[in-house]
Amino acid sequence: MQEKKQKKIKASGTPAEFGWVLDGVFDDAEGAGRTQAHISVFYKHSPKPNYIDNDMAKMNFGGVEENVVTREEFPVVKALEALKGETIAVLGYGVQGPGQACNLRDNGFHVIVGQRPGKTYEKAVADGWVPGETLFSLEEAAERGTVICMLLSDAAQIQCWPQIKPHLTAGKTLYFSHGFAITWSDRTGIVPPKDIDVILVAPKGSGTSLRTLFVEGRGINSSYAVYQDVSGRALDKTLAIGIGIGSGYLFETTVEREAVSDLTGERGSLMGAIQGLFAAQYEVLREHGHTPSEAFNETVEELTQSLMPLVAQRGMDWMYANCSTTAQRGALDWMGPFHDAVKPVVEKLYDEVKTGREAQRSIDSNSKPDYRVKLEAELKALRESELWQTAVTVRGLRPEGV
């Protein structure tokens, strides 16, 4: 088991500037750099400092230097000061909403939630948001908030924009966690007013993971961007929310780059391509007489349960250097043909995303009255495929707690 290091916590600033109380220590697993502490802060002065000159770290990524922000440069105490007096209104409690709203609340920010009636509204109530106090309709939350977090789905953002926009008055801040809406504003119709700040923080993972890792005292990395800076403090606000939602570190991007890379990733190696690869290999093994359990174990189970955790910790280069000689030789020989076969597909995918055609397909599909019915039919076919029915049985055979 990896030994964990214990670090003492220090707050930046002096007692003359603010009073602070910190509890305990926090764990920093070697190489992770993701930390979390419970911090109680009360400020004595209202001026909001500008941290732009001091909160960037330069890091080398494969020979390329990038700007990165960690909790070392921008701790939670700085984030709280940067957003002092602000009301953060999280609109949408579906995918990203719960994790971001709860993490911000637990870190001491003033947060309210806007959500339409239904099951998701009830989930918000169950999570401790109080109707009429911290839980409102979308419109009322947008009116009350000074930092408006658009965490509705892309389709819902398009649908609700006419109701939200009138509440985006001068001096407010509009926040996104995905650049879809404003990157393809000619298709979505979402054009922010010119007299507000527009910023983005995009966690590189699900809202569930964001919350789980926060509760565990860890974090998930996020990208950030400033789209429109009217106040001169848009970057401060961006970094403050990024740290406030529990990001382990933040890396710089643009709204357009975030949108294009995100859609490419989802349709590529993160979901679309990986399912395509799973299905292709499983089908070939089954067509040549291998049993469902064998085909599944050699296609999915060994990858997800044994190999990917090691890749996450050590990298694929380490995996290649630490497998059997037979696996090593085969992997080295076959990675080239797979690369050559797949890259043209990824190039085509990227072009479809970059030109906005993929965004238009998504908008068109989501706007059809029968979209949900057709979507459920597609998901049902995937769920009931032999591949994923076999997965249910295999998962049931895992040792307890795995």
Secondary structure, DSSP 4 states (H G I P E B T S, - for coil): -PPPEEEE---SS-TTTEEEEE-SEEEE-TTT------EEEEES-------TTTS-EEEEETTEEEEEEETTTS-HHHHHHHTTT--EEEE--SSSHHHHHHHHHHTT--EEEE--SSHHHHHHHHTTPPBTTTEE-HHHHHHH-SEEEE-S-HHHHHHHHHHHGGG--TT-EEEESSSHHHHTHHHH-----TTSEEEEEEESS-HHHHHHHHHTT--EEEEEEEEE-SSS-HHHHHHHHHHHTTEEEEEE--HHHHHHHHHHHHHTTTTHHHHHHHHHHHHHHHHTT--HHHHHIIIIIHIIIIIHHHHHHH-HHHHHHTS-HHHHHHHHHHHHHHHHHHHHHHHHHHHHHHTTHHHHHHHHHHTSTTHHHHHHHHHHHHHTSHHHHHHHHHHHHSPTT-
